[in-house]
C-alpha cells in the first residue's frame, strides 16, 4: 500500500512534536501534545482521503470507448433563413 506525501508530512510533524516534549518546560507541554494530536488528525484524514481516491480510480482492463458528440451547428449556418439578419 502506498502512502502519500501529505500524510507522511503530518506524521513527521507529530513525531517531531513528541520528540520535543522532553526539552519543553512543563507548563508549555500542552502545546506539544496539542500540535501532535492535530498533526495526527490531519495525517489520518489525508490518508483516508488518499485511500478513497485510489479505490475510485478505474482498475486495469479494457479502456472505455470514447463517446462521440455531435458537432454543434456553426453560427453562420442557417443565418440566411433568419428574418432578423435580412436587410
PEBEL-V772280 format. One record per backbone hydrogen bond with DSSP energy under -1.0 kcal/mol. CO is the residue of the C=O (numbers start at 0). NH is the residue of the N-H. If there is no record, write none. Layout:
CO/NH ; CO/NH
This chain:
3/7 ; 4/8 ; 5/9 ; 6/10 ; 7/11 ; 8/12 ; 9/13 ; 10/14 ; 11/15 ; 12/16 ; 13/17 ; 14/18 ; 15/19 ; 17/20 ; 24/27 ; 27/30 ; 28/32 ; 29/33 ; 30/34 ; 31/35 ; 32/36 ; 33/37 ; 34/38 ; 35/39 ; 36/40 ; 37/41 ; 38/42 ; 39/43 ; 40/44 ; 41/45 ; 42/46 ; 43/47 ; 44/48 ; 45/49 ; 46/50 ; 47/51 ; 48/52 ; 49/53 ; 50/54 ; 51/55 ; 73/76 ; 75/78 ; 81/84
